[in-house]
Amino acid sequence: MELAENALEISKKKKNLPCIAKCMSRLSLYNMILGKTDIATSFANEAIGYFEELNDEIGVADSKYSLAAVYYKTNDYHMGLVCLIDALKNLS
């Protein structure tokens, strides 16, 4: 996780939006695994915003999948399913 945080810091300094989005998406996943759901949700939502700005549908879908996993892990199965379906819609 430390490497992803360092990569995010460097990406922000260089204003590299694709890398910023990817780092945030990965940090969302890592924080979800560690049970830090508020942080994971925040990173996922920020990543979605960057990916939408970049018109990166796969990135949006990946971040929405991470968000779905956060909801599933916190027993909010309905919202998890909504996010998962939304992620799949981005891929079709």
Biopython code that builds the backbone (N, CA, C, O; Angstrom):
import numpy as np
from Bio.PDB.StructureBuilder import StructureBuilder

atoms = [
    (1, "MET", "N", (0.830, -1.177, 0.000)),
    (1, "MET", "CA", (0.000, 0.000, 0.000)),
    (1, "MET", "C", (0.884, 1.254, 0.000)),
    (1, "MET", "O", (0.528, 2.276, -0.586)),
    (2, "GLU", "N", (2.017, 1.159, 0.653)),
    (2, "GLU", "CA", (2.931, 2.300, 0.699)),
    (2, "GLU", "C", (3.397, 2.687, -0.702)),
    (2, "GLU", "O", (3.535, 3.870, -1.012)),
    (3, "LEU", "N", (3.638, 1.687, -1.542)),
    (3, "LEU", "CA", (4.064, 1.980, -2.916)),
    (3, "LEU", "C", (2.967, 2.716, -3.686)),
    (3, "LEU", "O", (3.254, 3.646, -4.440)),
    (4, "ALA", "N", (1.724, 2.305, -3.497)),
    (4, "ALA", "CA", (0.608, 2.972, -4.177)),
    (4, "ALA", "C", (0.456, 4.406, -3.687)),
    (4, "ALA", "O", (0.168, 5.308, -4.474)),
    (5, "GLU", "N", (0.648, 4.614, -2.396)),
    (5, "GLU", "CA", (0.572, 5.974, -1.849)),
    (5, "GLU", "C", (1.693, 6.846, -2.410)),
    (5, "GLU", "O", (1.471, 8.008, -2.751)),
    (6, "ASN", "N", (2.899, 6.281, -2.504)),
    (6, "ASN", "CA", (4.022, 7.022, -3.092)),
    (6, "ASN", "C", (3.772, 7.321, -4.563)),
    (6, "ASN", "O", (4.056, 8.421, -5.038)),
    (7, "ALA", "N", (3.241, 6.343, -5.277)),
    (7, "ALA", "CA", (2.940, 6.543, -6.696)),
    (7, "ALA", "C", (1.879, 7.625, -6.877)),
    (7, "ALA", "O", (1.953, 8.421, -7.814)),
    (8, "LEU", "N", (0.896, 7.653, -5.987)),
    (8, "LEU", "CA", (-0.144, 8.680, -6.059)),
    (8, "LEU", "C", (0.461, 10.067, -5.837)),
    (8, "LEU", "O", (0.126, 11.017, -6.546)),
    (9, "GLU", "N", (1.343, 10.176, -4.860)),
    (9, "GLU", "CA", (1.991, 11.460, -4.564)),
    (9, "GLU", "C", (2.801, 11.956, -5.767)),
    (9, "GLU", "O", (2.730, 13.130, -6.130)),
    (10, "ILE", "N", (3.562, 11.062, -6.371)),
    (10, "ILE", "CA", (4.372, 11.426, -7.544)),
    (10, "ILE", "C", (3.460, 11.802, -8.715)),
    (10, "ILE", "O", (3.718, 12.780, -9.416)),
    (11, "SER", "N", (2.403, 11.027, -8.922)),
    (11, "SER", "CA", (1.466, 11.294, -10.021)),
    (11, "SER", "C", (0.794, 12.647, -9.861)),
    (11, "SER", "O", (0.582, 13.359, -10.842)),
    (12, "LYS", "N", (0.459, 13.004, -8.620)),
    (12, "LYS", "CA", (-0.156, 14.312, -8.373)),
    (12, "LYS", "C", (0.827, 15.445, -8.666)),
    (12, "LYS", "O", (0.446, 16.469, -9.233)),
    (13, "LYS", "N", (2.079, 15.263, -8.284)),
    (13, "LYS", "CA", (3.087, 16.289, -8.548)),
    (13, "LYS", "C", (3.276, 16.501, -10.047)),
    (13, "LYS", "O", (3.474, 17.626, -10.506)),
    (14, "LYS", "N", (3.214, 15.407, -10.800)),
    (14, "LYS", "CA", (3.407, 15.483, -12.244)),
    (14, "LYS", "C", (2.098, 15.744, -13.000)),
    (14, "LYS", "O", (2.088, 15.877, -14.224)),
    (15, "LYS", "N", (0.990, 15.815, -12.241)),
    (15, "LYS", "CA", (-0.345, 16.056, -12.822)),
    (15, "LYS", "C", (-0.680, 15.021, -13.898)),
    (15, "LYS", "O", (-1.235, 15.347, -14.948)),
    (16, "ASN", "N", (-0.329, 13.766, -13.609)),
    (16, "ASN", "CA", (-0.586, 12.658, -14.525)),
    (16, "ASN", "C", (-1.939, 12.044, -14.156)),
    (16, "ASN", "O", (-2.011, 11.151, -13.312)),
    (17, "LEU", "N", (-3.004, 12.527, -14.790)),
    (17, "LEU", "CA", (-4.359, 12.108, -14.415)),
    (17, "LEU", "C", (-4.610, 10.609, -14.551)),
    (17, "LEU", "O", (-5.223, 10.027, -13.655)),
    (18, "PRO", "N", (-4.169, 9.956, -15.624)),
    (18, "PRO", "CA", (-4.403, 8.504, -15.696)),
    (18, "PRO", "C", (-3.756, 7.742, -14.538)),
    (18, "PRO", "O", (-4.348, 6.806, -14.001)),
    (19, "CYS", "N", (-2.552, 8.138, -14.158)),
    (19, "CYS", "CA", (-1.876, 7.467, -13.041)),
    (19, "CYS", "C", (-2.539, 7.791, -11.707)),
    (19, "CYS", "O", (-2.638, 6.929, -10.835)),
    (20, "ILE", "N", (-2.990, 9.030, -11.549)),
    (20, "ILE", "CA", (-3.696, 9.408, -10.326)),
    (20, "ILE", "C", (-4.939, 8.532, -10.170)),
    (20, "ILE", "O", (-5.197, 7.983, -9.098)),
    (21, "ALA", "N", (-5.696, 8.412, -11.247)),
    (21, "ALA", "CA", (-6.931, 7.615, -11.213)),
    (21, "ALA", "C", (-6.628, 6.159, -10.874)),
    (21, "ALA", "O", (-7.312, 5.560, -10.043)),
    (22, "LYS", "N", (-5.617, 5.591, -11.507)),
    (22, "LYS", "CA", (-5.260, 4.184, -11.274)),
    (22, "LYS", "C", (-4.801, 3.967, -9.835)),
    (22, "LYS", "O", (-5.183, 2.983, -9.201)),
    (23, "CYS", "N", (-3.986, 4.880, -9.322)),
    (23, "CYS", "CA", (-3.512, 4.768, -7.935)),
    (23, "CYS", "C", (-4.681, 4.831, -6.958)),
    (23, "CYS", "O", (-4.746, 4.055, -6.005)),
    (24, "MET", "N", (-5.600, 5.756, -7.200)),
    (24, "MET", "CA", (-6.755, 5.882, -6.312)),
    (24, "MET", "C", (-7.622, 4.628, -6.363)),
    (24, "MET", "O", (-8.142, 4.184, -5.339)),
    (25, "SER", "N", (-7.773, 4.066, -7.542)),
    (25, "SER", "CA", (-8.561, 2.848, -7.677)),
    (25, "SER", "C", (-7.914, 1.704, -6.889)),
    (25, "SER", "O", (-8.599, 0.956, -6.192)),
    (26, "ARG", "N", (-6.601, 1.577, -7.007)),
    (26, "ARG", "CA", (-5.891, 0.516, -6.285)),
    (26, "ARG", "C", (-5.932, 0.764, -4.775)),
    (26, "ARG", "O", (-6.104, -0.175, -3.997)),
    (27, "LEU", "N", (-5.778, 2.015, -4.360)),
    (27, "LEU", "CA", (-5.831, 2.321, -2.931)),
    (27, "LEU", "C", (-7.217, 2.040, -2.368)),
    (27, "LEU", "O", (-7.356, 1.670, -1.202)),
    (28, "SER", "N", (-8.233, 2.215, -3.189)),
    (28, "SER", "CA", (-9.587, 1.866, -2.763)),
    (28, "SER", "C", (-9.667, 0.368, -2.466)),
    (28, "SER", "O", (-10.185, -0.045, -1.428)),
    (29, "LEU", "N", (-9.156, -0.423, -3.378)),
    (29, "LEU", "CA", (-9.177, -1.875, -3.199)),
    (29, "LEU", "C", (-8.377, -2.293, -1.967)),
    (29, "LEU", "O", (-8.848, -3.103, -1.168)),
    (30, "TYR", "N", (-7.183, -1.750, -1.809)),
    (30, "TYR", "CA", (-6.337, -2.119, -0.670)),
    (30, "TYR", "C", (-6.991, -1.749, 0.659)),
    (30, "TYR", "O", (-6.964, -2.529, 1.611)),
    (31, "ASN", "N", (-7.580, -0.554, 0.716)),
    (31, "ASN", "CA", (-8.238, -0.130, 1.954)),
    (31, "ASN", "C", (-9.487, -0.957, 2.239)),
    (31, "ASN", "O", (-9.800, -1.216, 3.401)),
    (32, "MET", "N", (-10.201, -1.374, 1.203)),
    (32, "MET", "CA", (-11.362, -2.246, 1.392)),
    (32, "MET", "C", (-10.917, -3.559, 2.022)),
    (32, "MET", "O", (-11.558, -4.054, 2.949)),
    (33, "ILE", "N", (-9.828, -4.121, 1.524)),
    (33, "ILE", "CA", (-9.310, -5.378, 2.054)),
    (33, "ILE", "C", (-8.940, -5.236, 3.530)),
    (33, "ILE", "O", (-9.136, -6.159, 4.321)),
    (34, "LEU", "N", (-8.407, -4.076, 3.887)),
    (34, "LEU", "CA", (-8.000, -3.822, 5.275)),
    (34, "LEU", "C", (-9.172, -3.422, 6.172)),
    (34, "LEU", "O", (-8.996, -3.228, 7.375)),
    (35, "GLY", "N", (-10.360, -3.299, 5.592)),
    (35, "GLY", "CA", (-11.540, -2.951, 6.377)),
    (35, "GLY", "C", (-11.717, -1.461, 6.613)),
    (35, "GLY", "O", (-12.551, -1.060, 7.425)),
    (36, "LYS", "N", (-10.956, -0.645, 5.925)),
    (36, "LYS", "CA", (-11.069, 0.812, 6.040)),
    (36, "LYS", "C", (-12.059, 1.301, 4.981)),
    (36, "LYS", "O", (-11.687, 1.900, 3.972)),
    (37, "THR", "N", (-13.329, 1.021, 5.253)),
    (37, "THR", "CA", (-14.351, 1.220, 4.227)),
    (37, "THR", "C", (-14.595, 2.681, 3.867)),
    (37, "THR", "O", (-14.864, 2.984, 2.704)),
    (38, "ASP", "N", (-14.509, 3.586, 4.824)),
    (38, "ASP", "CA", (-14.718, 5.002, 4.507)),
    (38, "ASP", "C", (-13.630, 5.525, 3.567)),
    (38, "ASP", "O", (-13.909, 6.247, 2.610)),
    (39, "ILE", "N", (-12.401, 5.149, 3.857)),
    (39, "ILE", "CA", (-11.279, 5.563, 3.004)),
    (39, "ILE", "C", (-11.404, 4.907, 1.632)),
    (39, "ILE", "O", (-11.178, 5.549, 0.606)),
    (40, "ALA", "N", (-11.764, 3.632, 1.620)),
    (40, "ALA", "CA", (-11.918, 2.904, 0.358)),
    (40, "ALA", "C", (-12.997, 3.544, -0.508)),
    (40, "ALA", "O", (-12.819, 3.699, -1.716)),
    (41, "THR", "N", (-14.114, 3.914, 0.109)),
    (41, "THR", "CA", (-15.213, 4.544, -0.627)),
    (41, "THR", "C", (-14.772, 5.882, -1.204)),
    (41, "THR", "O", (-15.080, 6.205, -2.351)),
    (42, "SER", "N", (-14.056, 6.650, -0.409)),
    (42, "SER", "CA", (-13.578, 7.958, -0.864)),
    (42, "SER", "C", (-12.638, 7.822, -2.058)),
    (42, "SER", "O", (-12.785, 8.535, -3.051)),
    (43, "PHE", "N", (-11.674, 6.906, -1.963)),
    (43, "PHE", "CA", (-10.753, 6.685, -3.080)),
    (43, "PHE", "C", (-11.495, 6.213, -4.324)),
    (43, "PHE", "O", (-11.199, 6.670, -5.428)),
    (44, "ALA", "N", (-12.452, 5.310, -4.163)),
    (44, "ALA", "CA", (-13.193, 4.798, -5.314)),
    (44, "ALA", "C", (-13.969, 5.914, -6.002)),
    (44, "ALA", "O", (-13.947, 6.026, -7.228)),
    (45, "ASN", "N", (-14.650, 6.730, -5.222)),
    (45, "ASN", "CA", (-15.434, 7.818, -5.810)),
    (45, "ASN", "C", (-14.551, 8.843, -6.518)),
    (45, "ASN", "O", (-14.905, 9.343, -7.586)),
    (46, "GLU", "N", (-13.403, 9.152, -5.922)),
    (46, "GLU", "CA", (-12.472, 10.074, -6.580)),
    (46, "GLU", "C", (-11.929, 9.469, -7.874)),
    (46, "GLU", "O", (-11.822, 10.154, -8.891)),
    (47, "ALA", "N", (-11.591, 8.191, -7.826)),
    (47, "ALA", "CA", (-11.078, 7.516, -9.022)),
    (47, "ALA", "C", (-12.125, 7.519, -10.126)),
    (47, "ALA", "O", (-11.801, 7.755, -11.290)),
    (48, "ILE", "N", (-13.381, 7.258, -9.768)),
    (48, "ILE", "CA", (-14.454, 7.271, -10.766)),
    (48, "ILE", "C", (-14.518, 8.635, -11.448)),
    (48, "ILE", "O", (-14.652, 8.721, -12.668)),
    (49, "GLY", "N", (-14.421, 9.701, -10.653)),
    (49, "GLY", "CA", (-14.444, 11.050, -11.228)),
    (49, "GLY", "C", (-13.316, 11.277, -12.223)),
    (49, "GLY", "O", (-13.534, 11.831, -13.301)),
    (50, "TYR", "N", (-12.106, 10.847, -11.861)),
    (50, "TYR", "CA", (-10.971, 10.996, -12.777)),
    (50, "TYR", "C", (-11.166, 10.154, -14.037)),
    (50, "TYR", "O", (-10.948, 10.634, -15.150)),
    (51, "PHE", "N", (-11.573, 8.908, -13.859)),
    (51, "PHE", "CA", (-11.761, 8.040, -15.029)),
    (51, "PHE", "C", (-12.856, 8.575, -15.947)),
    (51, "PHE", "O", (-12.730, 8.492, -17.168)),
    (52, "GLU", "N", (-13.925, 9.122, -15.376)),
    (52, "GLU", "CA", (-14.981, 9.713, -16.208)),
    (52, "GLU", "C", (-14.441, 10.911, -16.983)),
    (52, "GLU", "O", (-14.762, 11.090, -18.158)),
    (53, "GLU", "N", (-13.625, 11.723, -16.332)),
    (53, "GLU", "CA", (-13.013, 12.874, -16.999)),
    (53, "GLU", "C", (-12.123, 12.420, -18.157)),
    (53, "GLU", "O", (-12.022, 13.098, -19.180)),
    (54, "LEU", "N", (-11.485, 11.269, -17.983)),
    (54, "LEU", "CA", (-10.590, 10.725, -19.007)),
    (54, "LEU", "C", (-11.327, 9.866, -20.045)),
    (54, "LEU", "O", (-10.710, 9.368, -20.987)),
    (55, "ASN", "N", (-12.629, 9.695, -19.875)),
    (55, "ASN", "CA", (-13.435, 8.814, -20.735)),
    (55, "ASN", "C", (-12.885, 7.389, -20.766)),
    (55, "ASN", "O", (-12.877, 6.736, -21.809)),
    (56, "ASP", "N", (-12.430, 6.925, -19.617)),
    (56, "ASP", "CA", (-11.875, 5.577, -19.474)),
    (56, "ASP", "C", (-12.951, 4.672, -18.874)),
    (56, "ASP", "O", (-13.089, 4.584, -17.654)),
    (57, "GLU", "N", (-13.702, 4.010, -19.731)),
    (57, "GLU", "CA", (-14.820, 3.183, -19.274)),
    (57, "GLU", "C", (-14.367, 1.985, -18.449)),
    (57, "GLU", "O", (-15.046, 1.591, -17.500)),
    (58, "ILE", "N", (-13.241, 1.413, -18.800)),
    (58, "ILE", "CA", (-12.733, 0.267, -18.044)),
    (58, "ILE", "C", (-12.295, 0.713, -16.653)),
    (58, "ILE", "O", (-12.533, 0.006, -15.674)),
    (59, "GLY", "N", (-11.664, 1.867, -16.558)),
    (59, "GLY", "CA", (-11.273, 2.401, -15.262)),
    (59, "GLY", "C", (-12.475, 2.695, -14.383)),
    (59, "GLY", "O", (-12.463, 2.408, -13.186)),
    (60, "VAL", "N", (-13.529, 3.275, -14.987)),
    (60, "VAL", "CA", (-14.767, 3.547, -14.237)),
    (60, "VAL", "C", (-15.349, 2.238, -13.725)),
    (60, "VAL", "O", (-15.733, 2.134, -12.559)),
    (61, "ALA", "N", (-15.413, 1.241, -14.598)),
    (61, "ALA", "CA", (-15.970, -0.058, -14.212)),
    (61, "ALA", "C", (-15.153, -0.697, -13.097)),
    (61, "ALA", "O", (-15.719, -1.263, -12.162)),
    (62, "ASP", "N", (-13.839, -0.613, -13.185)),
    (62, "ASP", "CA", (-12.963, -1.190, -12.167)),
    (62, "ASP", "C", (-13.186, -0.519, -10.807)),
    (62, "ASP", "O", (-13.247, -1.196, -9.781)),
    (63, "SER", "N", (-13.305, 0.797, -10.804)),
    (63, "SER", "CA", (-13.522, 1.519, -9.551)),
    (63, "SER", "C", (-14.920, 1.261, -8.988)),
    (63, "SER", "O", (-15.098, 1.182, -7.772)),
    (64, "LYS", "N", (-15.903, 1.131, -9.864)),
    (64, "LYS", "CA", (-17.257, 0.820, -9.395)),
    (64, "LYS", "C", (-17.310, -0.599, -8.823)),
    (64, "LYS", "O", (-18.066, -0.871, -7.890)),
    (65, "TYR", "N", (-16.509, -1.491, -9.383)),
    (65, "TYR", "CA", (-16.413, -2.845, -8.839)),
    (65, "TYR", "C", (-15.829, -2.803, -7.426)),
    (65, "TYR", "O", (-16.302, -3.506, -6.533)),
    (66, "SER", "N", (-14.799, -1.977, -7.229)),
    (66, "SER", "CA", (-14.213, -1.825, -5.890)),
    (66, "SER", "C", (-15.238, -1.264, -4.920)),
    (66, "SER", "O", (-15.325, -1.696, -3.771)),
    (67, "LEU", "N", (-16.016, -0.294, -5.396)),
    (67, "LEU", "CA", (-17.060, 0.294, -4.564)),
    (67, "LEU", "C", (-18.111, -0.761, -4.213)),
    (67, "LEU", "O", (-18.594, -0.805, -3.082)),
    (68, "ALA", "N", (-18.459, -1.595, -5.167)),
    (68, "ALA", "CA", (-19.413, -2.682, -4.913)),
    (68, "ALA", "C", (-18.873, -3.630, -3.843)),
    (68, "ALA", "O", (-19.622, -4.104, -2.989)),
    (69, "ALA", "N", (-17.571, -3.902, -3.897)),
    (69, "ALA", "CA", (-16.961, -4.789, -2.909)),
    (69, "ALA", "C", (-17.017, -4.177, -1.512)),
    (69, "ALA", "O", (-17.206, -4.893, -0.528)),
    (70, "VAL", "N", (-16.856, -2.859, -1.419)),
    (70, "VAL", "CA", (-16.961, -2.189, -0.121)),
    (70, "VAL", "C", (-18.367, -2.371, 0.439)),
    (70, "VAL", "O", (-18.538, -2.730, 1.604)),
    (71, "TYR", "N", (-19.361, -2.125, -0.387)),
    (71, "TYR", "CA", (-20.748, -2.279, 0.072)),
    (71, "TYR", "C", (-21.037, -3.724, 0.485)),
    (71, "TYR", "O", (-21.696, -3.967, 1.495)),
    (72, "TYR", "N", (-20.543, -4.668, -0.298)),
    (72, "TYR", "CA", (-20.757, -6.078, 0.026)),
    (72, "TYR", "C", (-20.114, -6.420, 1.366)),
    (72, "TYR", "O", (-20.704, -7.115, 2.192)),
    (73, "LYS", "N", (-18.893, -5.921, 1.568)),
    (73, "LYS", "CA", (-18.161, -6.227, 2.797)),
    (73, "LYS", "C", (-18.832, -5.618, 4.032)),
    (73, "LYS", "O", (-18.676, -6.129, 5.141)),
    (74, "THR", "N", (-19.578, -4.528, 3.840)),
    (74, "THR", "CA", (-20.264, -3.879, 4.964)),
    (74, "THR", "C", (-21.718, -4.336, 5.064)),
    (74, "THR", "O", (-22.532, -3.704, 5.736)),
    (75, "ASN", "N", (-22.033, -5.437, 4.392)),
    (75, "ASN", "CA", (-23.371, -6.053, 4.423)),
    (75, "ASN", "C", (-24.464, -5.206, 3.785)),
    (75, "ASN", "O", (-25.646, -5.423, 4.052)),
    (76, "ASP", "N", (-24.089, -4.250, 2.950)),
    (76, "ASP", "CA", (-25.078, -3.484, 2.188)),
    (76, "ASP", "C", (-25.150, -4.117, 0.794)),
    (76, "ASP", "O", (-24.675, -3.567, -0.199)),
    (77, "TYR", "N", (-25.762, -5.291, 0.776)),
    (77, "TYR", "CA", (-25.768, -6.107, -0.441)),
    (77, "TYR", "C", (-26.513, -5.437, -1.585)),
    (77, "TYR", "O", (-26.122, -5.570, -2.745)),
    (78, "HIS", "N", (-27.582, -4.719, -1.269)),
    (78, "HIS", "CA", (-28.358, -4.058, -2.316)),
    (78, "HIS", "C", (-27.489, -3.028, -3.054)),
    (78, "HIS", "O", (-27.430, -3.036, -4.284)),
    (79, "MET", "N", (-26.818, -2.146, -2.307)),
    (79, "MET", "CA", (-25.970, -1.139, -2.952)),
    (79, "MET", "C", (-24.785, -1.793, -3.665)),
    (79, "MET", "O", (-24.340, -1.316, -4.709)),
    (80, "GLY", "N", (-24.280, -2.885, -3.095)),
    (80, "GLY", "CA", (-23.214, -3.615, -3.761)),
    (80, "GLY", "C", (-23.654, -4.129, -5.112)),
    (80, "GLY", "O", (-22.917, -4.042, -6.094)),
    (81, "LEU", "N", (-24.861, -4.664, -5.157)),
    (81, "LEU", "CA", (-25.401, -5.176, -6.418)),
    (81, "LEU", "C", (-25.646, -4.047, -7.406)),
    (81, "LEU", "O", (-25.374, -4.193, -8.598)),
    (82, "VAL", "N", (-26.157, -2.923, -6.920)),
    (82, "VAL", "CA", (-26.393, -1.765, -7.785)),
    (82, "VAL", "C", (-25.070, -1.312, -8.419)),
    (82, "VAL", "O", (-25.006, -1.073, -9.625)),
    (83, "CYS", "N", (-24.029, -1.198, -7.609)),
    (83, "CYS", "CA", (-22.716, -0.765, -8.123)),
    (83, "CYS", "C", (-22.131, -1.795, -9.078)),
    (83, "CYS", "O", (-21.516, -1.432, -10.081)),
    (84, "LEU", "N", (-22.316, -3.064, -8.779)),
    (84, "LEU", "CA", (-21.789, -4.116, -9.655)),
    (84, "LEU", "C", (-22.484, -4.076, -11.013)),
    (84, "LEU", "O", (-21.824, -4.169, -12.049)),
    (85, "ILE", "N", (-23.789, -3.939, -11.017)),
    (85, "ILE", "CA", (-24.529, -3.853, -12.277)),
    (85, "ILE", "C", (-24.104, -2.613, -13.047)),
    (85, "ILE", "O", (-23.941, -2.658, -14.267)),
    (86, "ASP", "N", (-23.923, -1.503, -12.331)),
    (86, "ASP", "CA", (-23.470, -0.264, -12.967)),
    (86, "ASP", "C", (-22.086, -0.448, -13.593)),
    (86, "ASP", "O", (-21.820, 0.051, -14.686)),
    (87, "ALA", "N", (-21.212, -1.166, -12.895)),
    (87, "ALA", "CA", (-19.872, -1.441, -13.426)),
    (87, "ALA", "C", (-19.963, -2.273, -14.691)),
    (87, "ALA", "O", (-19.252, -2.006, -15.660)),
    (88, "LEU", "N", (-20.821, -3.268, -14.696)),
    (88, "LEU", "CA", (-20.970, -4.125, -15.869)),
    (88, "LEU", "C", (-21.559, -3.367, -17.051)),
    (88, "LEU", "O", (-21.218, -3.644, -18.201)),
    (89, "LYS", "N", (-22.442, -2.411, -16.773)),
    (89, "LYS", "CA", (-23.025, -1.595, -17.847)),
    (89, "LYS", "C", (-21.933, -0.794, -18.555)),
    (89, "LYS", "O", (-22.008, -0.569, -19.763)),
    (90, "ASN", "N", (-20.931, -0.370, -17.810)),
    (90, "ASN", "CA", (-19.845, 0.397, -18.415)),
    (90, "ASN", "C", (-19.045, -0.444, -19.409)),
    (90, "ASN", "O", (-18.401, 0.097, -20.309)),
    (91, "LEU", "N", (-19.086, -1.744, -19.248)),
    (91, "LEU", "CA", (-18.292, -2.617, -20.110)),
    (91, "LEU", "C", (-19.033, -3.089, -21.347)),
    (91, "LEU", "O", (-18.432, -3.644, -22.267)),
    (92, "SER", "N", (-20.345, -2.868, -21.368)),
    (92, "SER", "CA", (-21.106, -3.372, -22.538)),
    (92, "SER", "C", (-21.350, -2.305, -23.566)),
    (92, "SER", "O", (-21.969, -2.569, -24.596)),
]
sb = StructureBuilder()
sb.init_structure("model")
sb.init_model(0)
sb.init_chain("A")
sb.init_seg("    ")
for serial, (resi, resn, name, xyz) in enumerate(atoms, 1):
    if name == "N":
        sb.init_residue(resn, " ", resi, " ")
    sb.init_atom(name, np.array(xyz, "f"), 0.0, 1.0, " ", f" {name:<3s}", serial, name[0])
structure = sb.get_structure()
